[in-house]
Amino acid sequence: MSLTVFLLVLMAAAMHAAWNAVVKVAGDRLLTMGIVTGVGGLVGLALIPFAPLPAPASWPYLALTTAIHVGYYIFLILAYRAGDLSQVYPIARGGSPLLLALVSWPLLGEALSAWQFAGVGLISVGIASLAFGTRLDFDAVAISGIRHVLAADIAEAAALGFRVRLLGHAEMLGDALFQRVHPHLVPVSHPLAHVSGSLNAVVAEGNFVGRLLFEGRGAGDGPTASAVVADLIDIARGEFGPAFAMPVASLAERPAADAGDRRGRAYLRFTVEDRVGVLAEIAAAMRDSNVSIESLIQRGAQEDGSVLVAIVTHESPERNIAQALERLEGSPSIRGKPMLMHILD
């Protein structure tokens, strides 16, 4: 990227953040939004003589993006009316790295480095601290990336009624806090299964309020700059509070929960040799570990002679599933490391 392009990107981010800040502090946000967009439209009209018209083939896409952007403005105004965006918006867009990390390798062929996954874990820990009022404990977060997720896993998940999502998951198990960043199979009926593109989402579940979904646009310079400038304006006006909604000294110290005690279903994918007895060997390991199989799919042999076997288990302690995989370690019938993805129910 050249210096000129870099400076233009910074200027665009600053201008975008500036009008977001103006809308946030305005009395009549709808009127202010109309004035801001109107001025932008006049500037665009003034520049039309200096640029050729877009190709006719692009006009339907321009109309579609215009409609989407209008909806974005409306929801932005409602978000400002509903609460302090400097707190709500960072939480709502906290799922962005998780979703982008999920699509970066299967769709773009770009695998995340260990440091990048550490960043994903950092965001998840921050969200967990906001939700549970606990001290940050990075070592307590189990992190697993998507490097070993195959296109076949995504296809098998779709056939089983799931979609693959890289999720940051936190919940209280008794008095202990369970935290994990890991690829999950999400049922198509779950709201997280339908979050895509630059939209991000956080789902919170309470004892009495049930399931709450926070969804918003989080990728790009505009949303990021808007959140940063909103915080700067709050600081300048003296309207700020603790980062985690309470002083850090008040955050509770929670022990890390043992993942083995957590119960749930799991998706297991094995790449095996095409020979008799392989399925019996896998089933025996499941039986001996007290894991019940809910469904099993076996595909035909591939060009290299291997066969893909996908299994969905019934609900069982995660410790039992881990034991079943340990029993199969070193088996000459299994090629490579099996893929484990937990199912979000």
N, C-alpha and C positions, 0 to 999 in steps of 0.2 A: 504494500500500500504506500503510495507516494505521500509526501508531506502535505500537498494540496488537498488530496482526498481525505487525509486524516483530519486536517483542520476543518474541512467542510462537515465531516461527520460530527466533530465536537460542537460546531456551531449549530447544527441541526438538533443535537441533543439539548444544548442550552436553550434554544428557542422553544423546543417542545416542553422542557421542564418549566420554562417561564410561563407559558400559557396555562399549564396545569396548575401552577401556583396561583395565578390570577383567578382561575375558576374556583379554586379551593377556598380562597379568602373572600370571594365576592358575596354580596348579599343575595342577588338574584342570579343564581348559577346558570339557569336556562338562558337568560338574556345575555349574560357574559359569554357563554359558549357560542351563542348565535353571532355576537359581535366578532369574536376571535375567528370563527370559521368564515364569516363574511369578509373580513379583512384578507384572510388567506385566499379566498376566492377572487377578490379584486386584484390581488397581486398576480395570481395565476392568469387572469384575463389579460393583464398588461403584458405578460410575457408570451402570450400566444403568437403574436406576429413574428417573434424571433425563433420560433421552433415549428417544425412541420407537424401536421396533424397525425395522431396515431393511426396505424393501419386499421382499416375497417374490421379485420378479423379480431382485433383486440377490444373492440367496443363492448361486446357482451361481458367480458371480464372486468372492464372498467366500471360498468354499471353494477356488477355484482360486488366488487370491492367497495364501491361507493355506498351501497346499501349496508354492507357489513360495518363500514366505518361509522355510518349514522347510528346503527345499533350500539356500537362501541361508545359513542358520545353519550347516548341516552343512559346506558348502564354506568358510565363514569359519573354522570351527574347524580344518579341514584346512590352510588357508592359514597360520594361526598356527603349526601344528605343523611345516610344511614349511620355513619360513624367516622372516627378519625382514621383517615386513609393511611397515615404514617404508621399505624399499628396493624390495621386489618389487611392492608394491601401486601406488606411483606410476607404475612402468613399465607395469604391466598396465592401468592406467586412462588411460595417455597417449593412447590412440586415441579417447577420448571426444569431444574437440572436433572431430576429423576426421569422425566418424560423425554427430555432431549438425549439423555444418556441411553435410554432404551432404544430410540430410533437411530442413533448415530452409527451403530455397527450393522444391524440387519439391512438398513435402507441405504446408508452412505458408505459402508465399509470402513468406518473410522472407529477403532476401539479406544476406549478411555484408558489412560495410564493410571498407575497406582495413586499418584498425587491427585488426579482428577476425581477418582472414586473417593479419596479422602475428603475432597471438597463436598461431594454429595453427602457423605456421612456427616460432615460438619453442619450442613444446613438442616439435616434431619434431627441432629442433636439439639439445635437451636429451637426447632419447632416443638420438640418434646419438652424442652424446658419451659416454653410458653404455655404448653397445654397442662403440664403436671406440676409446675412450680418447683422443679427439682434443680439441683446444681448440675452443671455440665460435667459429663464423664465420658470422654471420647473413647476410652478403652473399653467401655461397656457396650459399644455399638458393634454388632456383628455385621460386617460388610462383605458382600459378594456381588461381583459385577455380572455383565451380560456377555463376557468374552466367549463363553461356551454355549450360548443360546444359538441354536441353528434355525434356519428357515423352516426346517421340518418340525421343530418344536412349535413354532408359530402356527403352522398348518394343522398340526395335531390338536393344539389348543382350540383352534377355531372349530374343528370337527367335534370336539367334546363340549362346545358351548362356552368357551372361555376366550379371553384375550390376554396376551402377555403384557405386563406392566412392571417396571422397576419401581418399587415402592419403598418409602421410609415408613416403618411400622413401629408404633410405640403403644404400649398398654400396661396397665397395672395388673400384676399377678400377685394378689394378696397385698403385702406391704412392699414388694419388690417391683422394680421398673424393668420391663422388657423392651429392648430397642434393637431394630434390625433394618438394614438396607439390603434388599434381596429381590431378584426377579420373582414375581408372583403370577399365578393364574387367577384372573379376575372374572367372575361370571358376567355374562353380557347384560344381566339384569342389574348389576351394580353400577352406580353413577360413575365411578372411576374408569369403567371400561369404555366410556364414551367421551373421555377427555383427550383431545388430540391437538395437533398443530401447536400454536403459541399459547393455547389455553392451558392453565395449570389448575390444580384443585387440591384441597385438603379436606378430608372427611374426619369429623369428630363425632364420637358417639357418647352420649351421656345417659345416666341412669333413668332420668325422667323425661328429658327432652327428645330422646331417641337420636336418630342420625341427622347430623347437620353437614351441609355441603357448602364450602367456600370455593368459588370458582372465579377466575379472572385471567386477563391477558397479562402475561409476565415476561415474555421474551421481547428483546429489542431495546433500542436506546430510549425510546419514549417512556415506557412504564418504569424502567430503572431510574432514569433521570428524574421523573416525577416524584417517585418515592423519596429520593435523596433530597431534592429541593424542598419537598414538603417537610421533611425533618429539619432542614436548615431554617425554614420559616418559623416552625414551632419553637426552635431554640432562640431565634432572634426575638420572638414575642414572649419568651419566657414560659411557653406552654409545652413543657416536656416532663417526662416522668421516667421511672425505672425501665430499663430495656425489656425486662421480663415481667412487667406489670407489678413488680414488687421489688424492694431492695435485694441485691444479691445476697446480702448477709441473712436474709429471711428465707432464702431458698432451702428446701429440705434436702438432706442427704439420704438418698434411697439406695439400698443395695441392688445390685444387678440380679435380675431374675434368671433362673436356670431355664434355658430354652428347652431342655429335655422334658420339663414338667408341662410344657404347653401342649395342648391337644389340638389337632387339626388334620385336614386331609392334605395329601401331597401328590405331585406329579413327578414320576420318575421315567427318565428316558435312558435306555441302554442301547449301545451299538454292539451287536453280538455276532458270533460266527454262525453261518448257516449250516447247522448240523442238529441231529437229534439229541434231545435231552437238555437243551439250553433253557427252555421255558420251565422245565421241571426243576432245574437247579435254582432259578430265580424264585420260583414259587416256594421251594423248600426253605430258602433263606428268609422269605417273608413269614412263613409259618413258624419257623423256629424263633423269630423275633416278635411273634404275636401281632403281626400286621396283616390285616385283611385287605384283599384286593377287590376294589369296586368295579373296575373295568380294565380291559387290556386290549391294545391294538398292536398287531404285528403286520408290517409291510413286507412286500416281496424283496428279494435279494437285490442289492445294488451292484454296480459294475465291479466294485472291488470285492464282491462276495460277502459283504456284511449285511446284516438285517437290523432294522430299527424296531425296537420294542418300546411302546409307551404304556405306562401303568398309572392309573389313578387309585389311590388307596382310600379305604374308609377312614373315618376319624380315629386317630390313635395318638399316644404320646410321641412327641418328636424324637425322644430318646430311642424308642423302638425302631423308628425308620432309620435312624443313624446306625443302629446295631445291625439291621438287615444289610445296609450298604457295606459295613465293615466285614460281614461274613462273605461278601462277594468279592472283596479285594483280592487281587492276585489270581482270580479265576482265568484260566486259559480260554474260556468261552466268551469273555467280555473284552471288547476292544476299548481302550481308553477309559476315562473316568465317567461314570454315570452322571446325568444331569438331574439335579433336584430343584424343583420349584414348589414352594408352598402355595396352597390354594386359599384365597381370601374369601371366607364365607360370611 
